[in-house]
Amino acid sequence: MNGSPTHYVMLFKAVSYALKAEKILKSEAIPHKLIPVPKQISSDCGICLRFESNLRSSIERSIFDKVEFEEIQQLSN
């Protein structure tokens, strides 16, 4: 392992859900990034949220019951 953090992506059914999740996370100052869905991952929506593995539980708590998402997948390095 090279010491770099593991990243996850949260996939959404629609861009509007991704944007709503981003707004919530920004308001709570939780680090994340909106990125295009990686080619190896299939999704109905073209963008997803990328975040470090240590933030997964915080992110899930923040958007639970507020934003519908499809799944969370680990990104391969």
N, CA, C and O atoms as a Tripos MOL2 file, in Angstrom:
@<TRIPOS>MOLECULE
protein
  308   307    77     0     0
PROTEIN
NO_CHARGES

@<TRIPOS>ATOM
      1 N           0.8390   -1.1830    0.0000 N.3       1 MET1
      2 CA          0.0000    0.0000    0.0000 C.3       1 MET1
      3 C           0.8780    1.2370    0.0000 C.2       1 MET1
      4 O           1.8880    1.2740    0.7030 O.2       1 MET1
      5 N           0.5200    2.2360   -0.7610 N.am      2 ASN2
      6 CA          1.3580    3.4150   -0.9140 C.3       2 ASN2
      7 C           1.0350    4.5290    0.0710 C.2       2 ASN2
      8 O           1.6350    5.6000   -0.0190 O.2       2 ASN2
      9 N           0.1210    4.3250    0.9980 N.am      3 GLY3
     10 CA         -0.1940    5.3360    1.9850 C.3       3 GLY3
     11 C          -1.2310    6.3500    1.5600 C.2       3 GLY3
     12 O          -1.6540    7.1740    2.3710 O.2       3 GLY3
     13 N          -1.6520    6.3110    0.3080 N.am      4 SER4
     14 CA         -2.6770    7.2530   -0.1360 C.3       4 SER4
     15 C          -4.0390    6.7900    0.3700 C.2       4 SER4
     16 O          -4.2750    5.5890    0.5000 O.2       4 SER4
     17 N          -4.9340    7.7320    0.6550 N.am      5 PRO5
     18 CA         -6.2380    7.3590    1.2040 C.3       5 PRO5
     19 C          -7.0980    6.6070    0.1950 C.2       5 PRO5
     20 O          -7.0000    6.8180   -1.0130 O.2       5 PRO5
     21 N          -7.9330    5.7340    0.7160 N.am      6 THR6
     22 CA         -8.9020    5.0310   -0.1100 C.3       6 THR6
     23 C         -10.0890    5.9540   -0.3270 C.2       6 THR6
     24 O         -10.5420    6.6220    0.6020 O.2       6 THR6
     25 N         -10.5860    5.9880   -1.5410 N.am      7 HIS7
     26 CA        -11.7380    6.8280   -1.8610 C.3       7 HIS7
     27 C         -12.9530    5.9800   -2.1920 C.2       7 HIS7
     28 O         -12.8450    4.8590   -2.6900 O.2       7 HIS7
     29 N         -14.0970    6.5440   -1.9020 N.am      8 TYR8
     30 CA        -15.3820    5.9540   -2.2540 C.3       8 TYR8
     31 C         -16.1330    6.9330   -3.1350 C.2       8 TYR8
     32 O         -15.8470    8.1300   -3.1410 O.2       8 TYR8
     33 N         -17.0950    6.4120   -3.8790 N.am      9 VAL9
     34 CA        -18.0160    7.2680   -4.6230 C.3       9 VAL9
     35 C         -19.4390    6.9050   -4.2250 C.2       9 VAL9
     36 O         -19.7680    5.7370   -4.0160 O.2       9 VAL9
     37 N         -20.2620    7.9210   -4.1270 N.am     10 MET10
     38 CA        -21.6840    7.7520   -3.8520 C.3      10 MET10
     39 C         -22.4170    8.0390   -5.1490 C.2      10 MET10
     40 O         -22.2660    9.1100   -5.7360 O.2      10 MET10
     41 N         -23.2180    7.0650   -5.5950 N.am     11 LEU11
     42 CA        -23.9260    7.1610   -6.8690 C.3      11 LEU11
     43 C         -25.3820    7.5450   -6.6480 C.2      11 LEU11
     44 O         -26.0090    7.1360   -5.6710 O.2      11 LEU11
     45 N         -25.9030    8.3360   -7.5720 N.am     12 PHE12
     46 CA        -27.2670    8.8530   -7.4890 C.3      12 PHE12
     47 C         -28.0330    8.5310   -8.7640 C.2      12 PHE12
     48 O         -27.4330    8.2780   -9.8080 O.2      12 PHE12
     49 N         -29.3600    8.5410   -8.6770 N.am     13 LYS13
     50 CA        -30.2050    8.3050   -9.8460 C.3      13 LYS13
     51 C         -30.3390    9.5420  -10.7120 C.2      13 LYS13
     52 O         -30.6370    9.4390  -11.9020 O.2      13 LYS13
     53 N         -30.1200   10.7150  -10.1230 N.am     14 ALA14
     54 CA        -30.2940   11.9640  -10.8680 C.3      14 ALA14
     55 C         -29.2890   13.0040  -10.3890 C.2      14 ALA14
     56 O         -28.8650   12.9920   -9.2330 O.2      14 ALA14
     57 N         -28.9180   13.8960  -11.2880 N.am     15 VAL15
     58 CA        -27.9890   14.9730  -10.9660 C.3      15 VAL15
     59 C         -28.5260   15.8150   -9.8090 C.2      15 VAL15
     60 O         -27.7560   16.2600   -8.9580 O.2      15 VAL15
     61 N         -29.8320   16.0340   -9.7740 N.am     16 SER16
     62 CA        -30.4130   16.8660   -8.7100 C.3      16 SER16
     63 C         -30.1490   16.2800   -7.3260 C.2      16 SER16
     64 O         -29.9530   17.0310   -6.3700 O.2      16 SER16
     65 N         -30.1410   14.9500   -7.1990 N.am     17 TYR17
     66 CA        -29.8400   14.3210   -5.9080 C.3      17 TYR17
     67 C         -28.3730   14.5510   -5.5260 C.2      17 TYR17
     68 O         -28.0620   14.8280   -4.3670 O.2      17 TYR17
     69 N         -27.4880   14.4350   -6.5000 N.am     18 ALA18
     70 CA        -26.0640   14.6640   -6.2420 C.3      18 ALA18
     71 C         -25.8240   16.1050   -5.8010 C.2      18 ALA18
     72 O         -25.0490   16.3530   -4.8780 O.2      18 ALA18
     73 N         -26.4850   17.0470   -6.4570 N.am     19 LEU19
     74 CA        -26.3220   18.4550   -6.1040 C.3      19 LEU19
     75 C         -26.8920   18.7560   -4.7210 C.2      19 LEU19
     76 O         -26.3210   19.5540   -3.9770 O.2      19 LEU19
     77 N         -28.0010   18.1300   -4.3750 N.am     20 LYS20
     78 CA        -28.5870   18.3160   -3.0430 C.3      20 LYS20
     79 C         -27.6470   17.7640   -1.9700 C.2      20 LYS20
     80 O         -27.4460   18.3970   -0.9340 O.2      20 LYS20
     81 N         -27.0760   16.5890   -2.2180 N.am     21 ALA21
     82 CA        -26.1250   16.0030   -1.2690 C.3      21 ALA21
     83 C         -24.9080   16.9050   -1.1130 C.2      21 ALA21
     84 O         -24.4150   17.1040   -0.0020 O.2      21 ALA21
     85 N         -24.4260   17.4470   -2.2170 N.am     22 GLU22
     86 CA        -23.2710   18.3450   -2.1610 C.3      22 GLU22
     87 C         -23.5840   19.5700   -1.3070 C.2      22 GLU22
     88 O         -22.7540   19.9930   -0.5030 O.2      22 GLU22
     89 N         -24.7520   20.1290   -1.4750 N.am     23 LYS23
     90 CA        -25.1530   21.3110   -0.7010 C.3      23 LYS23
     91 C         -25.1640   21.0060    0.8000 C.2      23 LYS23
     92 O         -24.6970   21.8100    1.6070 O.2      23 LYS23
     93 N         -25.6970   19.8500    1.1600 N.am     24 ILE24
     94 CA        -25.7360   19.4440    2.5720 C.3      24 ILE24
     95 C         -24.3210   19.2810    3.1220 C.2      24 ILE24
     96 O         -24.0110   19.7780    4.2040 O.2      24 ILE24
     97 N         -23.4680   18.5890    2.3790 N.am     25 LEU25
     98 CA        -22.1040   18.3440    2.8480 C.3      25 LEU25
     99 C         -21.3000   19.6310    2.9410 C.2      25 LEU25
    100 O         -20.5010   19.7890    3.8640 O.2      25 LEU25
    101 N         -21.4920   20.5520    2.0100 N.am     26 LYS26
    102 CA        -20.8160   21.8530    2.0800 C.3      26 LYS26
    103 C         -21.2420   22.6110    3.3270 C.2      26 LYS26
    104 O         -20.4090   23.2090    4.0070 O.2      26 LYS26
    105 N         -22.5450   22.5880    3.6320 N.am     27 SER27
    106 CA        -23.0450   23.3200    4.7980 C.3      27 SER27
    107 C         -22.4870   22.7510    6.1000 C.2      27 SER27
    108 O         -22.4060   23.4590    7.1040 O.2      27 SER27
    109 N         -22.1040   21.4800    6.0860 N.am     28 GLU28
    110 CA        -21.5350   20.8370    7.2690 C.3      28 GLU28
    111 C         -20.0100   20.7580    7.2060 C.2      28 GLU28
    112 O         -19.3840   20.1440    8.0700 O.2      28 GLU28
    113 N         -19.4120   21.3740    6.1890 N.am     29 ALA29
    114 CA        -17.9530   21.4220    6.0100 C.3      29 ALA29
    115 C         -17.3200   20.0260    5.9810 C.2      29 ALA29
    116 O         -16.2470   19.8100    6.5450 O.2      29 ALA29
    117 N         -17.9920   19.0940    5.3220 N.am     30 ILE30
    118 CA        -17.4640   17.7360    5.1640 C.3      30 ILE30
    119 C         -16.7750   17.6580    3.8000 C.2      30 ILE30
    120 O         -17.4200   17.8660    2.7720 O.2      30 ILE30
    121 N         -15.4730   17.3610    3.7800 N.am     31 PRO31
    122 CA        -14.7330   17.3180    2.5120 C.3      31 PRO31
    123 C         -15.2870   16.2640    1.5460 C.2      31 PRO31
    124 O         -15.5730   15.1310    1.9350 O.2      31 PRO31
    125 N         -15.4260   16.6610    0.3000 N.am     32 HIS32
    126 CA        -15.9390   15.7800   -0.7520 C.3      32 HIS32
    127 C         -15.6530   16.4570   -2.0840 C.2      32 HIS32
    128 O         -15.1760   17.5910   -2.1240 O.2      32 HIS32
    129 N         -15.9440   15.7600   -3.1660 N.am     33 LYS33
    130 CA        -15.7700   16.3520   -4.4940 C.3      33 LYS33
    131 C         -16.7890   15.7410   -5.4390 C.2      33 LYS33
    132 O         -16.9770   14.5240   -5.4520 O.2      33 LYS33
    133 N         -17.4440   16.5780   -6.2270 N.am     34 LEU34
    134 CA        -18.3210   16.0870   -7.2920 C.3      34 LEU34
    135 C         -17.4360   15.7530   -8.4850 C.2      34 LEU34
    136 O         -16.6290   16.5760   -8.9180 O.2      34 LEU34
    137 N         -17.5920   14.5400   -9.0140 N.am     35 ILE35
    138 CA        -16.7910   14.1200  -10.1640 C.3      35 ILE35
    139 C         -17.6870   13.3830  -11.1560 C.2      35 ILE35
    140 O         -18.7680   12.9200  -10.7910 O.2      35 ILE35
    141 N         -17.2420   13.2710  -12.4100 N.am     36 PRO36
    142 CA        -17.9770   12.4160  -13.3550 C.3      36 PRO36
    143 C         -17.9180   10.9660  -12.8670 C.2      36 PRO36
    144 O         -16.9170   10.5480  -12.2850 O.2      36 PRO36
    145 N         -18.9730   10.2110  -13.0990 N.am     37 VAL37
    146 CA        -18.9660    8.8000  -12.7070 C.3      37 VAL37
    147 C         -17.8470    8.1030  -13.4800 C.2      37 VAL37
    148 O         -17.7960    8.1980  -14.7060 O.2      37 VAL37
    149 N         -16.9470    7.4010  -12.7790 N.am     38 PRO38
    150 CA        -15.8600    6.6940  -13.4660 C.3      38 PRO38
    151 C         -16.4010    5.7040  -14.5020 C.2      38 PRO38
    152 O         -17.4710    5.1210  -14.3270 O.2      38 PRO38
    153 N         -15.6440    5.5320  -15.5740 N.am     39 LYS39
    154 CA        -16.0800    4.6820  -16.6890 C.3      39 LYS39
    155 C         -16.3730    3.2500  -16.2660 C.2      39 LYS39
    156 O         -17.2640    2.6120  -16.8280 O.2      39 LYS39
    157 N         -15.6360    2.7340  -15.2830 N.am     40 GLN40
    158 CA        -15.8270    1.3450  -14.8660 C.3      40 GLN40
    159 C         -17.0680    1.1460  -13.9960 C.2      40 GLN40
    160 O         -17.4230    0.0150  -13.6640 O.2      40 GLN40
    161 N         -17.7250    2.2460  -13.6290 N.am     41 ILE41
    162 CA        -18.9280    2.1710  -12.7930 C.3      41 ILE41
    163 C         -20.1280    2.6110  -13.6080 C.2      41 ILE41
    164 O         -20.0750    3.6250  -14.3040 O.2      41 ILE41
    165 N         -21.1950    1.8620  -13.5240 N.am     42 SER42
    166 CA        -22.4190    2.2010  -14.2470 C.3      42 SER42
    167 C         -23.3590    2.9620  -13.3280 C.2      42 SER42
    168 O         -23.5070    2.6160  -12.1560 O.2      42 SER42
    169 N         -23.9970    4.0030  -13.8640 N.am     43 SER43
    170 CA        -24.9620    4.7790  -13.0930 C.3      43 SER43
    171 C         -25.8830    5.5010  -14.0480 C.2      43 SER43
    172 O         -25.4960    5.8270  -15.1700 O.2      43 SER43
    173 N         -27.1030    5.7510  -13.6060 N.am     44 ASP44
    174 CA        -28.0450    6.5220  -14.4160 C.3      44 ASP44
    175 C         -27.6740    8.0010  -14.4400 C.2      44 ASP44
    176 O         -28.0570    8.7280  -15.3560 O.2      44 ASP44
    177 N         -26.9440    8.4320  -13.4500 N.am     45 CYS45
    178 CA        -26.5670    9.8370  -13.3150 C.3      45 CYS45
    179 C         -25.1110    9.9930  -13.7400 C.2      45 CYS45
    180 O         -24.3100    9.0810  -13.5340 O.2      45 CYS45
    181 N         -24.7600   11.1220  -14.3240 N.am     46 GLY46
    182 CA        -23.4110   11.3330  -14.8250 C.3      46 GLY46
    183 C         -22.4070   11.8470  -13.8200 C.2      46 GLY46
    184 O         -21.2120   11.8870  -14.1150 O.2      46 GLY46
    185 N         -22.8650   12.2500  -12.6160 N.am     47 ILE47
    186 CA        -21.9270   12.7280  -11.6050 C.3      47 ILE47
    187 C         -22.1280   11.9630  -10.2980 C.2      47 ILE47
    188 O         -23.1940   11.4060  -10.0350 O.2      47 ILE47
    189 N         -21.0740   11.9560   -9.4970 N.am     48 CYS48
    190 CA        -21.1250   11.2750   -8.2090 C.3      48 CYS48
    191 C         -20.2970   12.0690   -7.2050 C.2      48 CYS48
    192 O         -19.5760   12.9940   -7.5780 O.2      48 CYS48
    193 N         -20.4030   11.7050   -5.9470 N.am     49 LEU49
    194 CA        -19.6020   12.3180   -4.8920 C.3      49 LEU49
    195 C         -18.4330   11.4030   -4.5740 C.2      49 LEU49
    196 O         -18.6150   10.2060   -4.3510 O.2      49 LEU49
    197 N         -17.2280   11.9700   -4.5520 N.am     50 ARG50
    198 CA        -16.0490   11.2070   -4.1480 C.3      50 ARG50
    199 C         -15.6180   11.7020   -2.7720 C.2      50 ARG50
    200 O         -15.6460   12.9010   -2.4930 O.2      50 ARG50
    201 N         -15.2190   10.7650   -1.9210 N.am     51 PHE51
    202 CA        -14.7780   11.1450   -0.5810 C.3      51 PHE51
    203 C         -13.8250   10.0870   -0.0410 C.2      51 PHE51
    204 O         -13.7910    8.9570   -0.5290 O.2      51 PHE51
    205 N         -13.0530   10.4670    0.9720 N.am     52 GLU52
    206 CA        -12.1130    9.5420    1.5910 C.3      52 GLU52
    207 C         -12.8590    8.5650    2.4930 C.2      52 GLU52
    208 O         -13.9120    8.8840    3.0450 O.2      52 GLU52
    209 N         -12.2970    7.3810    2.6280 N.am     53 SER53
    210 CA        -12.9600    6.3040    3.3710 C.3      53 SER53
    211 C         -13.2730    6.6750    4.8140 C.2      53 SER53
    212 O         -14.2870    6.2350    5.3550 O.2      53 SER53
    213 N         -12.4260    7.4720    5.4410 N.am     54 ASN54
    214 CA        -12.6610    7.8310    6.8400 C.3      54 ASN54
    215 C         -13.8670    8.7520    7.0220 C.2      54 ASN54
    216 O         -14.2940    8.9810    8.1540 O.2      54 ASN54
    217 N         -14.4190    9.2800    5.9410 N.am     55 LEU55
    218 CA        -15.5790   10.1730    6.0150 C.3      55 LEU55
    219 C         -16.8950    9.4680    5.7100 C.2      55 LEU55
    220 O         -17.9580   10.0860    5.7810 O.2      55 LEU55
    221 N         -16.8370    8.2020    5.3760 N.am     56 ARG56
    222 CA        -18.0480    7.4970    4.9280 C.3      56 ARG56
    223 C         -19.1920    7.5790    5.9360 C.2      56 ARG56
    224 O         -20.3080    7.9380    5.5590 O.2      56 ARG56
    225 N         -18.9490    7.2620    7.1880 N.am     57 SER57
    226 CA        -20.0460    7.2640    8.1690 C.3      57 SER57
    227 C         -20.5910    8.6680    8.3920 C.2      57 SER57
    228 O         -21.7990    8.8370    8.5590 O.2      57 SER57
    229 N         -19.7280    9.6770    8.3990 N.am     58 SER58
    230 CA        -20.1890   11.0690    8.5520 C.3      58 SER58
    231 C         -21.0770   11.4830    7.3890 C.2      58 SER58
    232 O         -22.1050   12.1330    7.5840 O.2      58 SER58
    233 N         -20.6820   11.1090    6.1900 N.am     59 ILE59
    234 CA        -21.4560   11.4640    5.0020 C.3      59 ILE59
    235 C         -22.7970   10.7410    5.0000 C.2      59 ILE59
    236 O         -23.8300   11.3450    4.7110 O.2      59 ILE59
    237 N         -22.7850    9.4690    5.3180 N.am     60 GLU60
    238 CA        -24.0490    8.7210    5.3620 C.3      60 GLU60
    239 C         -25.0010    9.3130    6.4020 C.2      60 GLU60
    240 O         -26.1960    9.4440    6.1390 O.2      60 GLU60
    241 N         -24.4870    9.6700    7.5760 N.am     61 ARG61
    242 CA        -25.3280   10.2880    8.6120 C.3      61 ARG61
    243 C         -25.8940   11.6240    8.1510 C.2      61 ARG61
    244 O         -27.0570   11.9310    8.4100 O.2      61 ARG61
    245 N         -25.0800   12.4130    7.4710 N.am     62 SER62
    246 CA        -25.4920   13.7520    7.0510 C.3      62 SER62
    247 C         -26.6250   13.7370    6.0420 C.2      62 SER62
    248 O         -27.5060   14.5970    6.0850 O.2      62 SER62
    249 N         -26.6140   12.7690    5.1320 N.am     63 ILE63
    250 CA        -27.6490   12.7810    4.0960 C.3      63 ILE63
    251 C         -28.7510   11.7510    4.3110 C.2      63 ILE63
    252 O         -29.7030   11.6940    3.5320 O.2      63 ILE63
    253 N         -28.6330   10.9360    5.3610 N.am     64 PHE64
    254 CA        -29.6440    9.9200    5.6520 C.3      64 PHE64
    255 C         -31.0210   10.5700    5.7590 C.2      64 PHE64
    256 O         -31.1850   11.5630    6.4680 O.2      64 PHE64
    257 N         -31.9860   10.0290    5.0740 N.am     65 ASP65
    258 CA        -33.3730   10.5300    5.0470 C.3      65 ASP65
    259 C         -33.5210   11.9100    4.4060 C.2      65 ASP65
    260 O         -34.5960   12.5060    4.4690 O.2      65 ASP65
    261 N         -32.4510   12.4240    3.7880 N.am     66 LYS66
    262 CA        -32.5290   13.7320    3.1250 C.3      66 LYS66
    263 C         -32.3420   13.6190    1.6230 C.2      66 LYS66
    264 O         -32.9600   14.3570    0.8560 O.2      66 LYS66
    265 N         -31.4860   12.6890    1.2010 N.am     67 VAL67
    266 CA        -31.1710   12.5200   -0.2180 C.3      67 VAL67
    267 C         -31.1520   11.0260   -0.5440 C.2      67 VAL67
    268 O         -30.5310   10.2290    0.1590 O.2      67 VAL67
    269 N         -31.8350   10.6730   -1.6110 N.am     68 GLU68
    270 CA        -31.8340    9.2810   -2.0650 C.3      68 GLU68
    271 C         -30.5750    9.0230   -2.8940 C.2      68 GLU68
    272 O         -30.2630    9.7790   -3.8140 O.2      68 GLU68
    273 N         -29.8610    7.9540   -2.5620 N.am     69 PHE69
    274 CA        -28.7040    7.5630   -3.3710 C.3      69 PHE69
    275 C         -28.8010    6.0870   -3.6910 C.2      69 PHE69
    276 O         -29.4600    5.3260   -2.9820 O.2      69 PHE69
    277 N         -28.1340    5.6870   -4.7720 N.am     70 GLU70
    278 CA        -28.1990    4.2940   -5.2170 C.3      70 GLU70
    279 C         -27.2820    3.3890   -4.4160 C.2      70 GLU70
    280 O         -27.7150    2.3670   -3.8830 O.2      70 GLU70
    281 N         -26.0160    3.7650   -4.3330 N.am     71 GLU71
    282 CA        -25.0450    2.9200   -3.6440 C.3      71 GLU71
    283 C         -23.7550    3.6770   -3.4150 C.2      71 GLU71
    284 O         -23.5410    4.7670   -3.9460 O.2      71 GLU71
    285 N         -22.9010    3.0640   -2.6070 N.am     72 ILE72
    286 CA        -21.5530    3.5700   -2.3670 C.3      72 ILE72
    287 C         -20.5930    2.4790   -2.8090 C.2      72 ILE72
    288 O         -20.7350    1.3170   -2.4290 O.2      72 ILE72
    289 N         -19.6070    2.8700   -3.6240 N.am     73 GLN73
    290 CA        -18.6140    1.9100   -4.1170 C.3      73 GLN73
    291 C         -17.2210    2.4240   -3.8240 C.2      73 GLN73
    292 O         -16.9610    3.6260   -3.8670 O.2      73 GLN73
    293 N         -16.3270    1.4910   -3.5240 N.am     74 GLN74
    294 CA        -14.9320    1.8440   -3.3310 C.3      74 GLN74
    295 C         -14.2810    2.0190   -4.6940 C.2      74 GLN74
    296 O         -14.5120    1.2250   -5.6060 O.2      74 GLN74
    297 N         -13.4730    3.0510   -4.8280 N.am     75 LEU75
    298 CA        -12.7250    3.2600   -6.0710 C.3      75 LEU75
    299 C         -11.4620    2.4250   -6.0290 C.2      75 LEU75
    300 O         -10.7850    2.3620   -5.0030 O.2      75 LEU75
    301 N         -11.1470    1.7910   -7.1290 N.am     76 SER76
    302 CA         -9.8980    1.0370   -7.2000 C.3      76 SER76
    303 C          -8.7670    2.0010   -7.5150 C.2      76 SER76
    304 O          -8.9220    2.9250   -8.3140 O.2      76 SER76
    305 N          -7.6280    1.7720   -6.8760 N.am     77 ASN77
    306 CA         -6.4730    2.6720   -7.0620 C.3      77 ASN77
    307 C          -5.7160    2.3520   -8.3090 C.2      77 ASN77
    308 O          -4.7210    3.0100   -8.6140 O.2      77 ASN77
@<TRIPOS>BOND
     1     1     2 1
     2     2     3 1
     3     3     4 2
     4     3     5 am
     5     5     6 1
     6     6     7 1
     7     7     8 2
     8     7     9 am
     9     9    10 1
    10    10    11 1
    11    11    12 2
    12    11    13 am
    13    13    14 1
    14    14    15 1
    15    15    16 2
    16    15    17 am
    17    17    18 1
    18    18    19 1
    19    19    20 2
    20    19    21 am
    21    21    22 1
    22    22    23 1
    23    23    24 2
    24    23    25 am
    25    25    26 1
    26    26    27 1
    27    27    28 2
    28    27    29 am
    29    29    30 1
    30    30    31 1
    31    31    32 2
    32    31    33 am
    33    33    34 1
    34    34    35 1
    35    35    36 2
    36    35    37 am
    37    37    38 1
    38    38    39 1
    39    39    40 2
    40    39    41 am
    41    41    42 1
    42    42    43 1
    43    43    44 2
    44    43    45 am
    45    45    46 1
    46    46    47 1
    47    47    48 2
    48    47    49 am
    49    49    50 1
    50    50    51 1
    51    51    52 2
    52    51    53 am
    53    53    54 1
    54    54    55 1
    55    55    56 2
    56    55    57 am
    57    57    58 1
    58    58    59 1
    59    59    60 2
    60    59    61 am
    61    61    62 1
    62    62    63 1
    63    63    64 2
    64    63    65 am
    65    65    66 1
    66    66    67 1
    67    67    68 2
    68    67    69 am
    69    69    70 1
    70    70    71 1
    71    71    72 2
    72    71    73 am
    73    73    74 1
    74    74    75 1
    75    75    76 2
    76    75    77 am
    77    77    78 1
    78    78    79 1
    79    79    80 2
    80    79    81 am
    81    81    82 1
    82    82    83 1
    83    83    84 2
    84    83    85 am
    85    85    86 1
    86    86    87 1
    87    87    88 2
    88    87    89 am
    89    89    90 1
    90    90    91 1
    91    91    92 2
    92    91    93 am
    93    93    94 1
    94    94    95 1
    95    95    96 2
    96    95    97 am
    97    97    98 1
    98    98    99 1
    99    99   100 2
   100    99   101 am
   101   101   102 1
   102   102   103 1
   103   103   104 2
   104   103   105 am
   105   105   106 1
   106   106   107 1
   107   107   108 2
   108   107   109 am
   109   109   110 1
   110   110   111 1
   111   111   112 2
   112   111   113 am
   113   113   114 1
   114   114   115 1
   115   115   116 2
   116   115   117 am
   117   117   118 1
   118   118   119 1
   119   119   120 2
   120   119   121 am
   121   121   122 1
   122   122   123 1
   123   123   124 2
   124   123   125 am
   125   125   126 1
   126   126   127 1
   127   127   128 2
   128   127   129 am
   129   129   130 1
   130   130   131 1
   131   131   132 2
   132   131   133 am
   133   133   134 1
   134   134   135 1
   135   135   136 2
   136   135   137 am
   137   137   138 1
   138   138   139 1
   139   139   140 2
   140   139   141 am
   141   141   142 1
   142   142   143 1
   143   143   144 2
   144   143   145 am
   145   145   146 1
   146   146   147 1
   147   147   148 2
   148   147   149 am
   149   149   150 1
   150   150   151 1
   151   151   152 2
   152   151   153 am
   153   153   154 1
   154   154   155 1
   155   155   156 2
   156   155   157 am
   157   157   158 1
   158   158   159 1
   159   159   160 2
   160   159   161 am
   161   161   162 1
   162   162   163 1
   163   163   164 2
   164   163   165 am
   165   165   166 1
   166   166   167 1
   167   167   168 2
   168   167   169 am
   169   169   170 1
   170   170   171 1
   171   171   172 2
   172   171   173 am
   173   173   174 1
   174   174   175 1
   175   175   176 2
   176   175   177 am
   177   177   178 1
   178   178   179 1
   179   179   180 2
   180   179   181 am
   181   181   182 1
   182   182   183 1
   183   183   184 2
   184   183   185 am
   185   185   186 1
   186   186   187 1
   187   187   188 2
   188   187   189 am
   189   189   190 1
   190   190   191 1
   191   191   192 2
   192   191   193 am
   193   193   194 1
   194   194   195 1
   195   195   196 2
   196   195   197 am
   197   197   198 1
   198   198   199 1
   199   199   200 2
   200   199   201 am
   201   201   202 1
   202   202   203 1
   203   203   204 2
   204   203   205 am
   205   205   206 1
   206   206   207 1
   207   207   208 2
   208   207   209 am
   209   209   210 1
   210   210   211 1
   211   211   212 2
   212   211   213 am
   213   213   214 1
   214   214   215 1
   215   215   216 2
   216   215   217 am
   217   217   218 1
   218   218   219 1
   219   219   220 2
   220   219   221 am
   221   221   222 1
   222   222   223 1
   223   223   224 2
   224   223   225 am
   225   225   226 1
   226   226   227 1
   227   227   228 2
   228   227   229 am
   229   229   230 1
   230   230   231 1
   231   231   232 2
   232   231   233 am
   233   233   234 1
   234   234   235 1
   235   235   236 2
   236   235   237 am
   237   237   238 1
   238   238   239 1
   239   239   240 2
   240   239   241 am
   241   241   242 1
   242   242   243 1
   243   243   244 2
   244   243   245 am
   245   245   246 1
   246   246   247 1
   247   247   248 2
   248   247   249 am
   249   249   250 1
   250   250   251 1
   251   251   252 2
   252   251   253 am
   253   253   254 1
   254   254   255 1
   255   255   256 2
   256   255   257 am
   257   257   258 1
   258   258   259 1
   259   259   260 2
   260   259   261 am
   261   261   262 1
   262   262   263 1
   263   263   264 2
   264   263   265 am
   265   265   266 1
   266   266   267 1
   267   267   268 2
   268   267   269 am
   269   269   270 1
   270   270   271 1
   271   271   272 2
   272   271   273 am
   273   273   274 1
   274   274   275 1
   275   275   276 2
   276   275   277 am
   277   277   278 1
   278   278   279 1
   279   279   280 2
   280   279   281 am
   281   281   282 1
   282   282   283 1
   283   283   284 2
   284   283   285 am
   285   285   286 1
   286   286   287 1
   287   287   288 2
   288   287   289 am
   289   289   290 1
   290   290   291 1
   291   291   292 2
   292   291   293 am
   293   293   294 1
   294   294   295 1
   295   295   296 2
   296   295   297 am
   297   297   298 1
   298   298   299 1
   299   299   300 2
   300   299   301 am
   301   301   302 1
   302   302   303 1
   303   303   304 2
   304   303   305 am
   305   305   306 1
   306   306   307 1
   307   307   308 2
@<TRIPOS>SUBSTRUCTURE
     1 MET1         2 RESIDUE 1 A MET
     2 ASN2         6 RESIDUE 1 A ASN
     3 GLY3        10 RESIDUE 1 A GLY
     4 SER4        14 RESIDUE 1 A SER
     5 PRO5        18 RESIDUE 1 A PRO
     6 THR6        22 RESIDUE 1 A THR
     7 HIS7        26 RESIDUE 1 A HIS
     8 TYR8        30 RESIDUE 1 A TYR
     9 VAL9        34 RESIDUE 1 A VAL
    10 MET10       38 RESIDUE 1 A MET
    11 LEU11       42 RESIDUE 1 A LEU
    12 PHE12       46 RESIDUE 1 A PHE
    13 LYS13       50 RESIDUE 1 A LYS
    14 ALA14       54 RESIDUE 1 A ALA
    15 VAL15       58 RESIDUE 1 A VAL
    16 SER16       62 RESIDUE 1 A SER
    17 TYR17       66 RESIDUE 1 A TYR
    18 ALA18       70 RESIDUE 1 A ALA
    19 LEU19       74 RESIDUE 1 A LEU
    20 LYS20       78 RESIDUE 1 A LYS
    21 ALA21       82 RESIDUE 1 A ALA
    22 GLU22       86 RESIDUE 1 A GLU
    23 LYS23       90 RESIDUE 1 A LYS
    24 ILE24       94 RESIDUE 1 A ILE
    25 LEU25       98 RESIDUE 1 A LEU
    26 LYS26      102 RESIDUE 1 A LYS
    27 SER27      106 RESIDUE 1 A SER
    28 GLU28      110 RESIDUE 1 A GLU
    29 ALA29      114 RESIDUE 1 A ALA
    30 ILE30      118 RESIDUE 1 A ILE
    31 PRO31      122 RESIDUE 1 A PRO
    32 HIS32      126 RESIDUE 1 A HIS
    33 LYS33      130 RESIDUE 1 A LYS
    34 LEU34      134 RESIDUE 1 A LEU
    35 ILE35      138 RESIDUE 1 A ILE
    36 PRO36      142 RESIDUE 1 A PRO
    37 VAL37      146 RESIDUE 1 A VAL
    38 PRO38      150 RESIDUE 1 A PRO
    39 LYS39      154 RESIDUE 1 A LYS
    40 GLN40      158 RESIDUE 1 A GLN
    41 ILE41      162 RESIDUE 1 A ILE
    42 SER42      166 RESIDUE 1 A SER
    43 SER43      170 RESIDUE 1 A SER
    44 ASP44      174 RESIDUE 1 A ASP
    45 CYS45      178 RESIDUE 1 A CYS
    46 GLY46      182 RESIDUE 1 A GLY
    47 ILE47      186 RESIDUE 1 A ILE
    48 CYS48      190 RESIDUE 1 A CYS
    49 LEU49      194 RESIDUE 1 A LEU
    50 ARG50      198 RESIDUE 1 A ARG
    51 PHE51      202 RESIDUE 1 A PHE
    52 GLU52      206 RESIDUE 1 A GLU
    53 SER53      210 RESIDUE 1 A SER
    54 ASN54      214 RESIDUE 1 A ASN
    55 LEU55      218 RESIDUE 1 A LEU
    56 ARG56      222 RESIDUE 1 A ARG
    57 SER57      226 RESIDUE 1 A SER
    58 SER58      230 RESIDUE 1 A SER
    59 ILE59      234 RESIDUE 1 A ILE
    60 GLU60      238 RESIDUE 1 A GLU
    61 ARG61      242 RESIDUE 1 A ARG
    62 SER62      246 RESIDUE 1 A SER
    63 ILE63      250 RESIDUE 1 A ILE
    64 PHE64      254 RESIDUE 1 A PHE
    65 ASP65      258 RESIDUE 1 A ASP
    66 LYS66      262 RESIDUE 1 A LYS
    67 VAL67      266 RESIDUE 1 A VAL
    68 GLU68      270 RESIDUE 1 A GLU
    69 PHE69      274 RESIDUE 1 A PHE
    70 GLU70      278 RESIDUE 1 A GLU
    71 GLU71      282 RESIDUE 1 A GLU
    72 ILE72      286 RESIDUE 1 A ILE
    73 GLN73      290 RESIDUE 1 A GLN
    74 GLN74      294 RESIDUE 1 A GLN
    75 LEU75      298 RESIDUE 1 A LEU
    76 SER76      302 RESIDUE 1 A SER
    77 ASN77      306 RESIDUE 1 A ASN
